Amino acid sequence: MSDKQKLLNKKPYQGKKTPSYLKQGPVSKRGCTDFLCFILLAATWTGMVFVGIYGFSNGDPAAIFAPYNKFGNLSKKYSG
């Protein structure tokens, strides 16, 4: 009998039966703890979007990448 035939004739693992106290899961009374984390994450993302919109509408996004001199003023190449 070849190895392939042996694998085809092999019975699947039956395992042990699940104990009755674990039929409904390891904890009988479960609660949703991720909901608070989801609300905090959604609030953070909403705040980031509003800050980004405010920054682009009231500021100069190109100034982020513009070079500054040692006194903190924008470079002449940028301002001209």
PEMOVEN-V835175 format. One record per pair of residues at least 24 apart in sequence whose ideal C-beta (glycine too) atoms are under 10 Angstrom apart, sorted by sequence separation. I is the first residue (numbers start at 1). J is the second residue. D is the distance in Angstrom with one decimal. If there is no record, write none. Layout:
i: <I I>
j: <J J>
d: <D D>
//
This chain:
none
//
